[in-house]
Amino acid sequence: MSQLPPNVESKFRLVHIAARRAEQLVQGARPKIESKHAKVTRIALEEVNLDLVRWQLASPEPAVEEIPAVDLLPTE
């Protein structure tokens, strides 16, 4: 594969999306295509390449408030 599928800007994201889709297939989701491949990872990659897998970036999580440090040393 020399080109990335549409709407996927990096190889890292391609692998991440395909891995998540492969997990769904392992858990019993039906494939969106008829494939000559038997492995779920290959089927997932085909589905992503054909732009059949919907995905979106998650919104960033809000920052956790800092908890003030507690002095654990005994005081006399």
OpenMM code with the backbone's topology and positions (N, CA, C; nanometers):
from openmm import Vec3, app, unit

residues = "MET SER GLN LEU PRO PRO ASN VAL GLU SER LYS PHE ARG LEU VAL HIS ILE ALA ALA ARG ARG ALA GLU GLN LEU VAL GLN GLY ALA ARG PRO LYS ILE GLU SER LYS HIS ALA LYS VAL THR ARG ILE ALA LEU GLU GLU VAL ASN LEU ASP LEU VAL ARG TRP GLN LEU ALA SER PRO GLU PRO ALA VAL GLU GLU ILE PRO ALA VAL ASP LEU LEU PRO THR GLU".split()
positions = [
    Vec3(0.0844, -0.1163, 0.0000),
    Vec3(0.0000, 0.0000, 0.0000),
    Vec3(0.0891, 0.1227, 0.0000),
    Vec3(0.0811, 0.2022, -0.1030),
    Vec3(0.1677, 0.3187, -0.1111),
    Vec3(0.0933, 0.4475, -0.0780),
    Vec3(-0.0382, 0.4472, -0.0933),
    Vec3(-0.1151, 0.5673, -0.0632),
    Vec3(-0.2061, 0.5431, 0.0556),
    Vec3(-0.2290, 0.6494, 0.1295),
    Vec3(-0.3213, 0.6403, 0.2421),
    Vec3(-0.4644, 0.6554, 0.1922),
    Vec3(-0.5601, 0.5938, 0.2606),
    Vec3(-0.6997, 0.6090, 0.2223),
    Vec3(-0.7471, 0.7528, 0.2433),
    Vec3(-0.8612, 0.7876, 0.1853),
    Vec3(-0.9129, 0.9233, 0.2044),
    Vec3(-0.9426, 0.9496, 0.3524),
    Vec3(-0.9230, 1.0717, 0.3932),
    Vec3(-0.9513, 1.1172, 0.5298),
    Vec3(-0.8603, 1.0561, 0.6366),
    Vec3(-0.7535, 0.9888, 0.5987),
    Vec3(-0.6572, 0.9360, 0.6952),
    Vec3(-0.5247, 1.0027, 0.6645),
    Vec3(-0.4758, 1.0827, 0.7614),
    Vec3(-0.3604, 1.1665, 0.7317),
    Vec3(-0.2257, 1.1065, 0.7660),
    Vec3(-0.2249, 0.9912, 0.8345),
    Vec3(-0.0957, 0.9326, 0.8683),
    Vec3(-0.1061, 0.7805, 0.8772),
    Vec3(0.0078, 0.7154, 0.8632),
    Vec3(0.0116, 0.5694, 0.8746),
    Vec3(-0.0267, 0.5254, 1.0149),
    Vec3(0.0149, 0.6047, 1.1141),
    Vec3(-0.0186, 0.5711, 1.2523),
    Vec3(-0.1703, 0.5669, 1.2707),
    Vec3(-0.2402, 0.6679, 1.2179),
    Vec3(-0.3858, 0.6720, 1.2314),
    Vec3(-0.4506, 0.5563, 1.1555),
    Vec3(-0.3968, 0.5219, 1.0393),
    Vec3(-0.4485, 0.4094, 0.9622),
    Vec3(-0.4409, 0.2803, 1.0434),
    Vec3(-0.3268, 0.2558, 1.1048),
    Vec3(-0.3091, 0.1355, 1.1848),
    Vec3(-0.4022, 0.1366, 1.3048),
    Vec3(-0.4165, 0.2518, 1.3681),
    Vec3(-0.5042, 0.2628, 1.4851),
    Vec3(-0.6505, 0.2351, 1.4475),
    Vec3(-0.6975, 0.2932, 1.3395),
    Vec3(-0.8363, 0.2733, 1.2959),
    Vec3(-0.8588, 0.1273, 1.2578),
    Vec3(-0.7662, 0.0698, 1.1832),
    Vec3(-0.7801, -0.0700, 1.1425),
    Vec3(-0.7773, -0.1631, 1.2630),
    Vec3(-0.6937, -0.1329, 1.3616),
    Vec3(-0.6871, -0.2168, 1.4815),
    Vec3(-0.8180, -0.2115, 1.5590),
    Vec3(-0.8754, -0.0924, 1.5701),
    Vec3(-1.0044, -0.0801, 1.6403),
    Vec3(-1.1144, -0.1556, 1.5661),
    Vec3(-1.1124, -0.1474, 1.4317),
    Vec3(-1.2126, -0.2195, 1.3521),
    Vec3(-1.1910, -0.3696, 1.3647),
    Vec3(-1.0658, -0.4152, 1.3658),
    Vec3(-1.0358, -0.5576, 1.3812),
    Vec3(-1.0875, -0.6086, 1.5157),
    Vec3(-1.0749, -0.5265, 1.6207),
    Vec3(-1.1296, -0.5643, 1.7514),
    Vec3(-1.2800, -0.5857, 1.7428),
    Vec3(-1.3487, -0.4974, 1.6701),
    Vec3(-1.4929, -0.5121, 1.6534),
    Vec3(-1.5255, -0.6426, 1.5810),
    Vec3(-1.4480, -0.6753, 1.4784),
    Vec3(-1.4713, -0.7980, 1.4034),
    Vec3(-1.4483, -0.9207, 1.4902),
    Vec3(-1.3457, -0.9171, 1.5732),
    Vec3(-1.3170, -1.0284, 1.6637),
    Vec3(-1.4330, -1.0481, 1.7607),
    Vec3(-1.4939, -0.9375, 1.8034),
    Vec3(-1.6033, -0.9440, 1.9001),
    Vec3(-1.7368, -0.9788, 1.8362),
    Vec3(-1.7382, -1.0024, 1.7048),
    Vec3(-1.8597, -1.0505, 1.6406),
    Vec3(-1.9258, -0.9575, 1.5409),
    Vec3(-1.8688, -0.8398, 1.5171),
    Vec3(-1.9266, -0.7500, 1.4174),
    Vec3(-1.9158, -0.8140, 1.2794),
    Vec3(-2.0122, -0.7861, 1.1957),
    Vec3(-2.0106, -0.8417, 1.0602),
    Vec3(-1.9217, -0.7579, 0.9688),
    Vec3(-1.8435, -0.8225, 0.8852),
    Vec3(-1.7619, -0.7477, 0.7889),
    Vec3(-1.8505, -0.6701, 0.6915),
    Vec3(-1.8031, -0.5557, 0.6473),
    Vec3(-1.8773, -0.4718, 0.5535),
    Vec3(-1.8506, -0.5112, 0.4088),
    Vec3(-1.7571, -0.6053, 0.3872),
    Vec3(-1.7217, -0.6480, 0.2522),
    Vec3(-1.7030, -0.7990, 0.2489),
    Vec3(-1.7110, -0.8536, 0.1317),
    Vec3(-1.6697, -0.9925, 0.1089),
    Vec3(-1.5210, -0.9857, 0.0768),
    Vec3(-1.4402, -1.0605, 0.1496),
    Vec3(-1.2961, -1.0526, 0.1313),
    Vec3(-1.2386, -1.1906, 0.1049),
    Vec3(-1.1287, -1.1937, 0.0304),
    Vec3(-1.0585, -1.3202, 0.0094),
    Vec3(-0.9728, -1.3551, 0.1294),
    Vec3(-0.9538, -1.2570, 0.2197),
    Vec3(-0.8709, -1.2770, 0.3377),
    Vec3(-0.9529, -1.3362, 0.4518),
    Vec3(-0.8872, -1.4156, 0.5339),
    Vec3(-0.9535, -1.4759, 0.6489),
    Vec3(-0.9211, -1.4017, 0.7782),
    Vec3(-0.8084, -1.3331, 0.7834),
    Vec3(-0.7674, -1.2638, 0.9051),
    Vec3(-0.8430, -1.1316, 0.9197),
    Vec3(-0.8880, -1.1064, 1.0428),
    Vec3(-0.9677, -0.9863, 1.0670),
    Vec3(-0.8870, -0.8583, 1.0450),
    Vec3(-0.7568, -0.8637, 1.0674),
    Vec3(-0.6750, -0.7442, 1.0459),
    Vec3(-0.6718, -0.7049, 0.8989),
    Vec3(-0.6619, -0.8032, 0.8122),
    Vec3(-0.6621, -0.7744, 0.6682),
    Vec3(-0.7980, -0.7246, 0.6212),
    Vec3(-0.9045, -0.7832, 0.6743),
    Vec3(-1.0398, -0.7387, 0.6397),
    Vec3(-1.0599, -0.5952, 0.6868),
    Vec3(-1.0157, -0.5653, 0.8085),
    Vec3(-1.0282, -0.4303, 0.8624),
    Vec3(-0.9523, -0.3294, 0.7771),
    Vec3(-0.8311, -0.3634, 0.7357),
    Vec3(-0.7543, -0.2734, 0.6491),
    Vec3(-0.8241, -0.2493, 0.5160),
    Vec3(-0.8821, -0.3540, 0.4586),
    Vec3(-0.9567, -0.3368, 0.3338),
    Vec3(-1.0745, -0.2422, 0.3530),
    Vec3(-1.1470, -0.2601, 0.4624),
    Vec3(-1.2624, -0.1745, 0.4893),
    Vec3(-1.2203, -0.0286, 0.5057),
    Vec3(-1.1098, -0.0046, 0.5760),
    Vec3(-1.0610, 0.1320, 0.5937),
    Vec3(-1.0163, 0.1892, 0.4595),
    Vec3(-0.9458, 0.1101, 0.3798),
    Vec3(-0.9002, 0.1571, 0.2485),
    Vec3(-1.0150, 0.1920, 0.1557),
    Vec3(-1.1272, 0.1222, 0.1702),
    Vec3(-1.2448, 0.1510, 0.0870),
    Vec3(-1.3336, 0.2590, 0.1482),
    Vec3(-1.2877, 0.3195, 0.2580),
    Vec3(-1.3598, 0.4265, 0.3275),
    Vec3(-1.4972, 0.3803, 0.3772),
    Vec3(-1.5032, 0.2565, 0.4268),
    Vec3(-1.6278, 0.2011, 0.4786),
    Vec3(-1.6384, 0.2111, 0.6299),
    Vec3(-1.5306, 0.2517, 0.6946),
    Vec3(-1.5285, 0.2596, 0.8407),
    Vec3(-1.5381, 0.4065, 0.8803),
    Vec3(-1.6439, 0.4394, 0.9563),
    Vec3(-1.6610, 0.5765, 1.0029),
    Vec3(-1.5810, 0.5951, 1.1310),
    Vec3(-1.5130, 0.7082, 1.1422),
    Vec3(-1.4360, 0.7387, 1.2608),
    Vec3(-1.4277, 0.8890, 1.2758),
    Vec3(-1.3984, 0.9322, 1.3971),
    Vec3(-1.3758, 1.0743, 1.4218),
    Vec3(-1.2797, 1.0896, 1.5382),
    Vec3(-1.2136, 1.2005, 1.5418),
    Vec3(-1.1225, 1.2290, 1.6516),
    Vec3(-1.2039, 1.2634, 1.7749),
    Vec3(-1.1616, 1.2136, 1.8878),
    Vec3(-1.2291, 1.2457, 2.0132),
    Vec3(-1.1889, 1.3846, 2.0582),
    Vec3(-1.2800, 1.4526, 2.1248),
    Vec3(-1.2461, 1.5843, 2.1776),
    Vec3(-1.1492, 1.5671, 2.2940),
    Vec3(-1.0593, 1.6607, 2.3111),
    Vec3(-0.9619, 1.6469, 2.4191),
    Vec3(-1.0309, 1.6466, 2.5553),
    Vec3(-0.9772, 1.5682, 2.6461),
    Vec3(-1.0328, 1.5585, 2.7803),
    Vec3(-0.9992, 1.6857, 2.8582),
    Vec3(-1.0898, 1.7316, 2.9429),
    Vec3(-1.0572, 1.8506, 3.0223),
    Vec3(-0.9414, 1.8212, 3.1174),
    Vec3(-0.8631, 1.9216, 3.1422),
    Vec3(-0.7467, 1.9060, 3.2300),
    Vec3(-0.7933, 1.8769, 3.3725),
    Vec3(-0.7216, 1.7897, 3.4376),
    Vec3(-0.7527, 1.7550, 3.5761),
    Vec3(-0.6935, 1.8624, 3.6662),
    Vec3(-0.7733, 1.9074, 3.7639),
    Vec3(-0.7222, 2.0092, 3.8559),
    Vec3(-0.6066, 1.9527, 3.9368),
    Vec3(-0.5087, 2.0355, 3.9600),
    Vec3(-0.3945, 1.9920, 4.0397),
    Vec3(-0.4355, 1.9794, 4.1852),
    Vec3(-0.3927, 1.8719, 4.2465),
    Vec3(-0.4189, 1.8503, 4.3878),
    Vec3(-0.2976, 1.8995, 4.4637),
    Vec3(-0.3192, 1.9820, 4.5658),
    Vec3(-0.2028, 2.0339, 4.6390),
    Vec3(-0.1243, 1.9220, 4.7065),
    Vec3(0.0056, 1.9380, 4.7109),
    Vec3(0.0928, 1.8381, 4.7732),
    Vec3(0.0678, 1.8336, 4.9231),
    Vec3(0.0782, 1.7166, 4.9798),
    Vec3(0.0592, 1.6981, 5.1237),
    Vec3(0.1941, 1.6583, 5.1831),
    Vec3(0.2286, 1.7203, 5.2938),
    Vec3(0.3550, 1.6884, 5.3610),
    Vec3(0.3321, 1.5625, 5.4445),
    Vec3(0.4027, 1.4559, 5.4108),
    Vec3(0.3846, 1.3291, 5.4803),
    Vec3(0.4865, 1.3066, 5.5909),
    Vec3(0.5770, 1.3997, 5.6096),
    Vec3(0.6766, 1.3857, 5.7159),
    Vec3(0.6133, 1.4199, 5.8498),
    Vec3(0.6466, 1.3426, 5.9536),
    Vec3(0.5879, 1.3728, 6.0852),
    Vec3(0.6396, 1.5055, 6.1397),
    Vec3(0.5527, 1.5748, 6.2077),
    Vec3(0.5936, 1.7011, 6.2695),
    Vec3(0.6046, 1.6798, 6.4207),
    Vec3(0.6967, 1.7475, 6.4827),
    Vec3(0.7164, 1.7302, 6.6264),
    Vec3(0.6446, 1.8333, 6.7041),
] * unit.nanometer
topology = app.Topology()
chain = topology.addChain("A")
for resn in residues:
    res = topology.addResidue(resn, chain)
    for name in ("N", "CA", "C"):
        topology.addAtom(name, app.Element.getBySymbol(name[0]), res)
